[in-house]
Amino acid sequence: MVTLAHFLRSEERDSHELVEGAVLAEQAGFTKADISDHFHPWAAGAGASPFIWSVLGAIANATSELHVTTVVVCPTVRIHPVIIAHAAATTGQLFDGRFALGLGSGEALNEHVLGDRWPSIEVRLDMLEEAIEVMQRLWTGETVDHHGPHYTVENARLWTRPEAPPKLLMSAFGPKAVALAARTCEGYVGAWPTKRPLGSTATWAGAARRSVS
């Protein structure tokens, strides 16, 4: 079954327009919407790039049925995974089960703004896997202490959480990323030319089945 989702393009619309777009999509009969997460627009002419966590709170308040997924958030460089876990937990509570967290390894376009070194894709995937582990532990409500190769977390606990953790999806381009998505996430995010999604989705589905068996 194919479900059509309305895409809330945060690189081209300001915060008020994104909220209005979500409301209109729900009124038009859409049950799902996706929203991108950028610090910078793809091109300066686009002229917008709001902080989506504020926008998501407004959308949660303005809608009642629309399910919204981030496509995608990078929880590794610009924002620490503990902060993303906190934001996603609160957002999930506001949406009352209508929110899913799409993740990715990020682009230098957005992640370079703090001046940190831009790692290789192998390092970024390793960072993403560690970040997912940290977030999933926090969503259980436990007090987390974590001293890993990329992140340190000390005595952190999320007191505000949704009834169930947000569903995780992941954008994956190559075989290593697809394998990581299959091990750690419940869904796959892709945007490809006509012939490519079938192969990418099939690869993810096969890897996911192997990770469960």
C-alpha contacts under 8 A as a table, 3 or more apart, distances in Angstrom:
res1	aa1	res2	aa2	distance
3	T	32	K	7.96
4	L	30	F	7.22
4	L	32	K	7.20
5	A	30	F	6.47
5	A	31	T	7.08
5	A	32	K	4.73
5	A	33	A	4.76
5	A	34	D	6.71
6	H	22	A	7.88
6	H	25	A	6.56
6	H	30	F	6.88
6	H	32	K	6.47
6	H	33	A	4.49
6	H	34	D	6.31
7	F	33	A	5.62
7	F	34	D	4.86
7	F	35	I	6.04
8	L	13	R	8.00
8	L	18	L	6.09
8	L	21	G	7.08
8	L	22	A	7.35
8	L	33	A	6.90
8	L	34	D	5.84
8	L	35	I	4.65
8	L	36	S	6.83
9	R	12	E	5.78
9	R	13	R	6.42
9	R	18	L	7.69
9	R	35	I	6.07
9	R	36	S	5.88
10	S	13	R	5.33
10	S	14	D	6.88
10	S	15	S	7.82
10	S	18	L	7.10
10	S	35	I	6.69
10	S	36	S	5.69
10	S	37	D	6.81
10	S	38	H	7.17
10	S	41	P	7.89
10	S	48	A	6.72
10	S	49	S	5.51
10	S	50	P	6.55
10	S	52	I	7.64
11	E	36	S	7.67
11	E	38	H	6.82
11	E	40	H	7.24
11	E	41	P	4.49
11	E	42	W	6.72
11	E	46	A	6.20
11	E	47	G	7.09
11	E	48	A	5.04
11	E	49	S	4.84
11	E	50	P	7.86
12	E	41	P	7.29
12	E	46	A	4.97
12	E	47	G	6.24
12	E	48	A	5.21
12	E	49	S	7.15
13	R	17	E	5.74
13	R	18	L	6.10
13	R	47	G	7.85
13	R	48	A	5.67
13	R	49	S	7.36
14	D	17	E	5.41
14	D	18	L	6.31
14	D	48	A	5.60
14	D	49	S	6.83
14	D	50	P	6.23
15	S	18	L	5.18
15	S	19	V	6.41
15	S	50	P	5.90
15	S	55	V	5.97
16	H	19	V	5.30
16	H	20	E	6.17
17	E	20	E	4.99
17	E	21	G	5.89
18	L	21	G	4.96
18	L	22	A	6.25
18	L	55	V	7.36
19	V	22	A	5.17
19	V	23	V	6.37
19	V	55	V	6.77
19	V	58	A	6.60
19	V	59	I	5.32
19	V	62	A	7.45
20	E	23	V	5.12
20	E	24	L	6.14
21	G	24	L	5.12
21	G	25	A	6.00
22	A	25	A	5.05
22	A	26	E	6.28
22	A	33	A	7.29
22	A	59	I	6.66
22	A	63	T	7.50
22	A	66	L	7.72
23	V	26	E	5.24
23	V	27	Q	6.24
23	V	59	I	7.57
23	V	62	A	6.60
23	V	63	T	6.04
24	L	27	Q	4.96
24	L	28	A	6.06
25	A	28	A	5.05
25	A	29	G	6.47
25	A	30	F	5.37
25	A	33	A	7.92
26	E	29	G	5.23
26	E	30	F	5.04
26	E	31	T	6.38
26	E	63	T	7.23
26	E	65	E	7.09
26	E	66	L	5.86
27	Q	30	F	7.35
30	F	33	A	7.49
30	F	66	L	7.08
31	T	65	E	6.57
31	T	66	L	4.87
31	T	67	H	6.06
32	K	66	L	5.42
32	K	67	H	4.63
32	K	68	V	5.82
32	K	69	T	7.90
33	A	66	L	6.89
33	A	67	H	6.15
33	A	68	V	4.80
33	A	69	T	6.45
34	D	68	V	5.48
34	D	69	T	4.77
34	D	70	T	5.72
34	D	71	V	6.21
35	I	52	I	7.93
35	I	68	V	7.16
35	I	69	T	6.29
35	I	70	T	4.96
35	I	71	V	5.72
35	I	72	V	7.73
36	S	52	I	7.82
36	S	70	T	5.77
36	S	71	V	4.78
36	S	72	V	5.76
36	S	73	V	7.66
37	D	51	F	7.62
37	D	52	I	6.18
37	D	70	T	6.93
37	D	71	V	6.72
37	D	72	V	5.94
37	D	73	V	5.77
38	H	41	P	6.41
38	H	49	S	6.12
38	H	50	P	7.80
38	H	51	F	7.86
38	H	110	N	6.08
39	F	49	S	5.96
39	F	50	P	7.50
39	F	51	F	7.46
39	F	110	N	5.11
39	F	111	E	7.87
40	H	43	A	8.00
40	H	48	A	7.78
40	H	49	S	5.86
40	H	109	L	6.78
40	H	110	N	5.80
41	P	44	A	6.37
41	P	46	A	6.26
41	P	47	G	6.91
41	P	48	A	6.28
41	P	49	S	5.78
42	W	46	A	7.26
42	W	109	L	7.96
43	A	46	A	5.66
43	A	47	G	7.79
44	A	47	G	5.74
50	P	55	V	7.57
51	F	54	S	5.95
51	F	55	V	6.74
52	I	55	V	4.76
52	I	56	L	5.89
53	W	56	L	5.07
53	W	57	G	6.43
53	W	87	A	6.92
53	W	91	T	7.58
54	S	57	G	5.32
54	S	58	A	6.58
55	V	58	A	5.15
55	V	59	I	6.20
56	L	59	I	4.97
56	L	60	A	6.06
56	L	91	T	6.93
57	G	60	A	5.14
57	G	61	N	6.41
57	G	91	T	6.31
57	G	94	L	6.88
58	A	61	N	5.17
58	A	62	A	6.17
59	I	62	A	4.99
59	I	63	T	6.01
60	A	63	T	5.59
60	A	64	S	7.26
60	A	91	T	7.84
60	A	94	L	5.91
60	A	95	F	5.12
61	N	64	S	7.66
61	N	94	L	7.42
61	N	95	F	7.91
63	T	66	L	6.24
65	E	98	R	7.45
66	L	98	R	6.72
67	H	95	F	7.93
67	H	98	R	4.28
67	H	99	F	5.71
67	H	100	A	7.82
68	V	98	R	6.22
68	V	99	F	5.05
68	V	100	A	6.40
69	T	99	F	5.80
69	T	100	A	4.61
69	T	101	L	5.73
69	T	102	G	6.13
70	T	73	V	6.36
70	T	100	A	6.74
70	T	101	L	5.42
70	T	102	G	4.81
70	T	103	L	7.47
71	V	101	L	7.85
71	V	102	G	5.15
71	V	103	L	6.85
71	V	171	S	7.83
71	V	189	V	7.41
72	V	101	L	7.66
72	V	102	G	4.84
72	V	103	L	4.84
72	V	104	G	5.70
72	V	170	M	7.63
72	V	171	S	7.13
73	V	101	L	7.49
73	V	102	G	6.11
73	V	103	L	4.71
73	V	104	G	5.93
73	V	106	G	7.43
74	C	77	V	7.29
74	C	78	R	7.73
74	C	79	I	7.59
74	C	103	L	5.80
74	C	104	G	5.18
74	C	105	S	5.63
74	C	106	G	5.04
75	P	78	R	7.41
75	P	79	I	5.72
75	P	80	H	5.92
75	P	81	P	4.88
75	P	84	I	6.12
75	P	103	L	7.36
75	P	104	G	7.84
75	P	105	S	7.88
75	P	128	L	6.99
75	P	131	A	6.58
76	T	79	I	6.18
76	T	80	H	5.74
76	T	81	P	6.10
76	T	105	S	7.48
76	T	124	R	7.66
76	T	127	M	6.20
76	T	128	L	6.11
76	T	131	A	6.52
77	V	80	H	6.54
77	V	111	E	5.99
77	V	116	D	7.58
78	R	110	N	7.69
78	R	111	E	5.04
78	R	112	H	7.33
78	R	113	V	7.23
78	R	114	L	6.64
79	I	83	I	6.63
79	I	84	I	6.87
80	H	83	I	5.50
80	H	84	I	6.59
81	P	84	I	4.94
81	P	85	A	5.97
81	P	131	A	5.35
81	P	132	I	7.60
81	P	134	V	6.94
81	P	135	M	6.34
82	V	85	A	5.06
82	V	86	H	6.23
82	V	134	V	7.11
82	V	135	M	6.40
82	V	138	L	7.83
82	V	153	V	7.67
83	I	86	H	5.00
83	I	87	A	6.13
84	I	87	A	5.01
84	I	88	A	5.91
84	I	135	M	7.70
85	A	88	A	5.20
85	A	89	A	6.01
85	A	135	M	5.07
85	A	136	Q	7.93
85	A	138	L	6.97
85	A	139	W	7.20
86	H	89	A	5.24
86	H	90	T	6.35
86	H	158	L	6.59
87	A	90	T	5.38
87	A	91	T	6.06
88	A	91	T	4.98
88	A	92	G	5.81
88	A	101	L	7.11
88	A	166	P	7.24
89	A	92	G	5.06
89	A	93	Q	6.27
89	A	139	W	7.06
89	A	160	T	6.83
89	A	161	R	4.87
89	A	162	P	5.95
89	A	165	P	7.13
89	A	166	P	7.28
90	T	93	Q	5.12
90	T	94	L	6.32
90	T	160	T	6.29
90	T	161	R	6.01
90	T	162	P	6.99
91	T	94	L	5.09
91	T	95	F	6.20
91	T	99	F	7.29
92	G	95	F	5.17
92	G	96	D	6.03
92	G	97	G	6.22
92	G	98	R	7.11
92	G	99	F	5.45
92	G	100	A	7.67
92	G	161	R	7.41
92	G	162	P	5.48
92	G	165	P	7.54
92	G	166	P	6.20
93	Q	96	D	5.02
93	Q	97	G	7.16
93	Q	160	T	7.90
93	Q	161	R	6.12
93	Q	162	P	4.17
93	Q	163	E	7.26
94	L	162	P	7.96
95	F	98	R	4.98
95	F	99	F	5.90
96	D	99	F	7.58
96	D	162	P	6.94
96	D	163	E	7.88
97	G	162	P	7.59
97	G	163	E	7.90
97	G	164	A	7.48
97	G	166	P	7.54
99	F	166	P	6.36
99	F	167	K	7.53
100	A	166	P	5.19
100	A	167	K	4.84
100	A	168	L	6.15
100	A	169	L	7.42
101	L	166	P	6.14
101	L	167	K	6.08
101	L	168	L	5.07
101	L	169	L	6.22
102	G	168	L	5.84
102	G	169	L	4.49
102	G	170	M	5.39
102	G	171	S	7.26
102	G	189	V	7.28
103	L	168	L	7.25
103	L	169	L	6.05
103	L	170	M	4.67
103	L	171	S	6.23
104	G	128	L	7.65
104	G	170	M	5.67
104	G	171	S	5.11
104	G	172	A	7.20
105	S	121	I	7.74
105	S	124	R	5.88
105	S	125	L	6.27
105	S	128	L	6.38
105	S	171	S	7.87
106	G	110	N	7.48
106	G	111	E	6.85
107	E	110	N	5.85
107	E	111	E	6.17
108	A	111	E	4.91
108	A	112	H	5.24
108	A	118	W	6.67
109	L	112	H	6.45
110	N	113	V	6.55
111	E	114	L	7.28
111	E	118	W	7.89
112	H	115	G	5.44
112	H	116	D	6.16
112	H	117	R	7.48
112	H	118	W	6.84
113	V	116	D	7.67
119	P	122	E	7.96
119	P	123	V	5.85
119	P	124	R	6.03
120	S	123	V	5.31
120	S	124	R	6.18
121	I	124	R	4.90
121	I	125	L	6.06
122	E	125	L	5.32
122	E	126	D	6.36
123	V	126	D	5.03
123	V	127	M	6.14
124	R	127	M	4.95
124	R	128	L	6.06
125	L	128	L	4.91
125	L	129	E	6.20
125	L	177	A	6.80
125	L	180	L	7.71
126	D	129	E	5.23
126	D	130	E	6.36
127	M	130	E	5.20
127	M	131	A	6.05
127	M	150	H	6.25
128	L	131	A	4.93
128	L	132	I	6.14
129	E	132	I	5.19
129	E	133	E	6.38
129	E	180	L	7.21
129	E	184	T	7.51
130	E	133	E	5.12
130	E	134	V	6.34
130	E	148	G	7.62
130	E	150	H	7.54
130	E	151	Y	7.75
131	A	134	V	5.12
131	A	135	M	6.20
131	A	151	Y	7.73
132	I	135	M	5.13
132	I	136	Q	6.04
132	I	184	T	7.39
133	E	136	Q	5.27
133	E	137	R	6.26
134	V	137	R	5.32
134	V	138	L	6.34
134	V	144	V	7.91
134	V	146	H	7.54
135	M	138	L	5.12
135	M	139	W	6.25
136	Q	139	W	5.17
136	Q	140	T	6.79
136	Q	165	P	7.85
137	R	140	T	5.50
137	R	141	G	7.42
137	R	142	E	6.77
137	R	144	V	6.95
138	L	141	G	5.58
138	L	142	E	6.07
138	L	143	T	7.15
138	L	144	V	6.49
138	L	156	A	7.61
138	L	157	R	6.22
138	L	158	L	6.16
139	W	142	E	7.67
139	W	158	L	6.94
139	W	161	R	6.84
139	W	165	P	5.97
140	T	165	P	7.79
141	G	157	R	6.17
141	G	158	L	5.81
141	G	159	W	6.86
141	G	161	R	7.75
142	E	157	R	6.07
142	E	158	L	7.79
143	T	155	N	5.76
143	T	156	A	5.34
143	T	157	R	4.60
143	T	158	L	7.91
144	V	153	V	6.75
144	V	154	E	6.52
144	V	155	N	5.53
144	V	156	A	5.11
144	V	157	R	6.29
145	D	152	T	7.68
145	D	153	V	5.21
145	D	154	E	4.60
145	D	155	N	5.44
145	D	156	A	6.83
146	H	151	Y	7.35
146	H	152	T	5.48
146	H	153	V	4.79
146	H	154	E	6.49
147	H	151	Y	6.30
147	H	152	T	4.64
147	H	153	V	6.44
148	G	151	Y	5.35
148	G	152	T	6.20
153	V	156	A	6.60
158	L	161	R	6.70
161	R	164	A	7.87
161	R	165	P	7.64
162	P	165	P	6.27
162	P	166	P	7.86
167	K	185	C	7.75
167	K	186	E	6.55
168	L	185	C	5.02
168	L	186	E	5.51
168	L	187	G	6.51
169	L	181	A	7.41
169	L	185	C	5.35
169	L	186	E	5.66
169	L	187	G	4.29
169	L	188	Y	5.25
169	L	189	V	6.32
170	M	181	A	5.65
170	M	185	C	6.52
170	M	187	G	6.45
170	M	188	Y	5.12
170	M	189	V	5.44
171	S	177	A	7.94
171	S	181	A	7.67
171	S	188	Y	6.03
171	S	189	V	4.47
171	S	190	G	5.86
172	A	175	P	7.93
172	A	177	A	4.91
172	A	178	V	5.12
172	A	181	A	6.94
172	A	188	Y	7.26
172	A	189	V	6.95
172	A	190	G	6.97
173	F	177	A	6.25
173	F	178	V	6.87
173	F	190	G	7.95
173	F	200	S	7.97
174	G	177	A	5.40
174	G	178	V	6.15
175	P	178	V	4.99
175	P	179	A	6.08
176	K	179	A	5.14
176	K	180	L	6.29
177	A	180	L	5.03
177	A	181	A	6.18
178	V	181	A	5.04
178	V	182	A	6.22
178	V	203	T	7.24
178	V	204	W	5.53
178	V	207	A	7.46
179	A	182	A	5.10
179	A	183	R	6.30
179	A	204	W	6.96
179	A	207	A	5.92
179	A	208	A	7.64
180	L	183	R	5.13
180	L	184	T	6.15
180	L	185	C	7.97
181	A	184	T	5.40
181	A	185	C	5.20
181	A	186	E	7.78
181	A	187	G	7.52
181	A	188	Y	6.94
181	A	204	W	7.38
181	A	208	A	7.89
182	A	185	C	5.92
182	A	186	E	7.34
182	A	187	G	7.86
182	A	204	W	6.08
182	A	205	A	7.44
182	A	207	A	5.57
182	A	208	A	4.23
182	A	209	R	7.95
182	A	211	S	6.61
183	R	207	A	7.86
183	R	208	A	6.50
183	R	211	S	5.74
185	C	188	Y	7.73
188	Y	201	T	7.22
188	Y	204	W	7.12
190	G	197	P	6.79
190	G	200	S	7.86
191	A	197	P	7.15
192	W	195	K	7.71
192	W	196	R	5.66
192	W	197	P	5.60
193	P	196	R	5.63
193	P	197	P	7.04
194	T	197	P	6.63
195	K	198	L	6.28
195	K	199	G	7.45
196	R	199	G	5.49
196	R	200	S	6.22
197	P	200	S	4.97
197	P	201	T	5.70
198	L	201	T	5.28
198	L	202	A	5.96
199	G	202	A	5.10
199	G	203	T	6.08
200	S	203	T	5.12
200	S	204	W	6.26
201	T	204	W	5.06
201	T	205	A	6.03
202	A	205	A	5.01
202	A	206	G	6.06
203	T	206	G	5.22
203	T	207	A	6.17
204	W	207	A	5.11
204	W	208	A	5.98
205	A	208	A	5.04
205	A	209	R	6.21
206	G	209	R	5.21
206	G	210	R	6.36
207	A	210	R	5.11
207	A	211	S	6.18
208	A	211	S	5.08
208	A	212	V	6.40
209	R	212	V	5.31
209	R	213	S	6.25
210	R	213	S	5.22
